[in-house]
Amino acid sequence: MSTLKDVIAAMKEVLLLTDKVERAGKVLTEISQELREHDRRLVRLETLVEVARSQARLTGKAK
């Protein structure tokens, strides 16, 4: 019986670990999506800065 209890305990542990890995994977997916959104926003901001610098150079207001 002791061996059977050990097997059942091990299976429970495997199921718990599997659940934790699946939840971690979902969180990682969400984080990667958020990172892509931040990257897109950063690119837009960088573009705005570059456009503003170009316009300042054209108007002679650049330092």
C-alpha positions in Angstrom: 0.0 0.0 0.0 2.8 2.4 0.7 4.0 2.2 -2.9 0.5 2.9 -4.1 0.3 6.0 -1.9 3.7 7.1 -3.2 2.5 6.7 -6.8 -0.7 8.7 -6.1 1.2 11.4 -4.3 3.6 11.6 -7.2 0.8 11.9 -9.8 -0.8 14.7 -7.7 2.5 16.5 -7.7 2.8 16.1 -11.5 -0.7 17.4 -12.0 0.0 20.4 -9.8 3.2 21.1 -11.6 1.5 20.8 -15.0 -1.1 23.4 -13.9 1.6 25.8 -12.6 3.5 25.5 -15.9 0.3 26.1 -17.9 -0.5 29.2 -15.9 3.1 30.5 -16.2 2.9 30.0 -19.9 -0.3 32.1 -20.1 1.2 34.9 -18.0 4.3 34.8 -20.3 2.1 35.1 -23.3 0.3 38.1 -21.8 3.6 39.7 -20.9 5.0 39.2 -24.4 1.9 40.8 -26.0 2.2 43.8 -23.7 5.9 44.1 -24.5 5.0 44.2 -28.2 2.5 46.9 -27.6 5.1 49.0 -25.7 7.6 48.5 -28.5 5.1 49.8 -31.1 4.4 52.8 -28.9 8.1 53.5 -28.5 8.6 53.3 -32.2 5.8 55.9 -32.7 7.3 58.2 -30.1 10.8 57.9 -31.7 9.2 58.7 -35.1 7.6 61.8 -33.7 10.9 63.0 -32.2 12.7 62.4 -35.5 10.0 64.3 -37.4 10.2 67.2 -34.9 14.0 67.3 -35.2 13.8 67.3 -39.0 11.2 70.1 -39.0 13.4 72.1 -36.6 16.4 71.7 -38.8 14.4 72.8 -41.9 13.2 75.9 -40.1 16.6 76.7 -38.7 15.6 76.4 -35.1 17.9 73.4 -34.3 20.7 74.0 -31.8 
